[in-house]
Amino acid sequence: MFDIKWIQENPQAFDAALARRGLDPQSAALMALDDSRRAALGRAQEVQAERNALSKQIGALKREGQDASEVMALVAQSKEAQAILEAEAKTAEEALDKALSVIPNLPADDVPEGADETANVELKTWGNPPTFDFPVQDHVALGENLGMMDFETAAKISGARFVILKGQLARLERALISFMLDQHTEQFGFTEINPPALVRDEALYGTGQLPKFAEDLFQTTDGRWLIPTAEVPLTNMVAGEILDAATLPRRYAAMTWCFRSEAGAAGKDTRGMIRQHQFSKVEMVCITEPEQSDDELERMTRCAETVLERLGLAYRRIVLCTGDMGFSARKTHDIEVWLPAQDTYREISSVSNCGDFQARRMKARYRPEDEKKTRFVHTLNGSGLAVGRTLVAILENYQQADGAIVVPEALRPYMGGREKISADV
C-alpha cells in the first residue's frame, strides 16, 4: 500500500519504480481519483460552512419574529447536497483504495532489473553437491520403495497434490520441525509462536494476499481463510498497534500447516512433494525499525542458510530480479537447495524485506524514542525452512545404493539416535 501524498509529490519516481516491475504508469490515474476525492470533500466543507451561516440567519430571524421558512428550506437542501458530496468523496476514496491495493511494492534500488527468473543473480554457493556411483533416484521412488510415502492413498482421500508419510519418514518430518524450531529459538533469538491457521479477510489484506490473489487460497464456508503461510498470522500480530521502539526488533518463528490452491501453478511439479496443497513450513517474521530492515534481511537469510549448513545440504543464494519478486516484497533472497534427481537447485526458502508496504496496510506503527510522531514499522518474512522440501532434499542427497537414507547427524538426536532409514526397519 502506498501513501497517496507521496505519489502526488513524486509521480515520476513512482512510475519509474513500477516500470522496473514491468508495469504501466499509474500515478496519473491515482492522482485523478485523489483529486476527485479532495474536490468533493472540499465542496462538502464549503456547503457545511454555508449552512452554518444560514443557521445563524434562522436564529436572527426568529429572534426578530420574522418568517424563517425559506432559509430553513435552504438549510435542508444544504444537508442533502453535503450528503451527496460526501458520498461522492467516499466513492472516490474507495476507488482509490481499491486501485492502490492491487499495486505491488516498489523494488529497492539495488534489486536487479529483469522480466523473469532468468534475470535473477546468484550471490553465493555453499557446499558441494554429492556424487553417486549408482543411478540416482528421486524422492518419490525412494519414499515409495521404503514403503513410507503414499501418494495413492492420499489421492483417494483428498485428491491430487497430497501425500501420506509413514513410519520413519513421518518421524523424519517431525524431527526436521523440532530441529528447525530449536535452531531459530535457541540459537537465533526468535520467539516461538503457535498461531491460528484460519484468518479473516483483514489479515490477508494486511500481508498482501488479498484482494489480488484470492484464487491461490482456500476459503471456508464461514468466510475465513486457510493460511498460505505463517507469515499471515505472525505479521498481523502487530496490526493496528503502536509499538515502543525499545521492543523492536520483534522476531517470531512458527511451524504451521500451509494451504495453497496452486491455481497459478497448473502443470508444475505435479509429481511428488515439491508443490502440494498442504505442507508444513517453519516461518520467520521480523518487525523492525526502518533503519534496521536491510541488516535484518541479511540476518534472516543467514538463519535459513545455517539450518541447511547444519544439515549438510548444498545450496545457493540468489537475489530475485524486479520481475520475479513477490507482490509485497521490496527485496528478496531465495535460497535454493541442491536436488540430485533434478540435477539443479530448487527453492527451499524465500526471505523478503517488505519495507513499510505491509505496515501501511495493517496500520502498524512504532513511536521512536523521544519523539511524539509515530512511524510505520518495516516487516520481513522468510522460510526457515519449507519442511517438505527439506525432507525431499535429505532423501535425495543422503540416498544409498540400496535405497536406504542416511540420517544427517544433526537430526539423529531427534530420531532416537537412528543413523539410517531403510525398508527393513
Salt bridges, closest charged atoms under 4 A:
ASP34 OD1 - ARG37 NH2 2.70
ASP34 OD2 - ARG38 NE 3.13
ASP35 OD1 - ARG38 NH2 2.76
GLU46 OE1 - ARG43 NH1 3.15
GLU50 OE2 - ARG43 NH1 3.55
ASP110 OD2 - LYS331 NZ 2.73
GLU113 OE1 - ARG20 NE 3.69
GLU122 OE1 - ARG316 NH1 3.14
ASP138 OD2 - ARG271 NE 2.88
ASP150 OD2 - LYS166 NZ 3.45
ASP222 OD2 - ARG224 NH1 2.33
GLU262 OE1 - ARG275 NH1 3.61
ASP269 OD2 - ARG275 NH2 3.35
ASP269 OD2 - ARG346 NH2 2.90
GLU283 OE1 - LYS281 NZ 2.49
GLU291 OE2 - ARG375 NH1 3.03
ASP294 OD1 - ARG330 NH1 4.00
GLU296 OE2 - ARG251 NE 2.72
GLU298 OE1 - ARG317 NH1 2.86
GLU305 OE1 - LYS124 NZ 3.28
GLU305 OE1 - ARG302 NH1 2.80
GLU305 OE2 - ARG317 NE 2.72
GLU309 OE2 - ARG302 NH1 3.02
GLU336 OE1 - ARG316 NE 2.63
ASP356 OD2 - ARG360 NE 3.19
GLU396 OE2 - HIS139 ND1 3.35
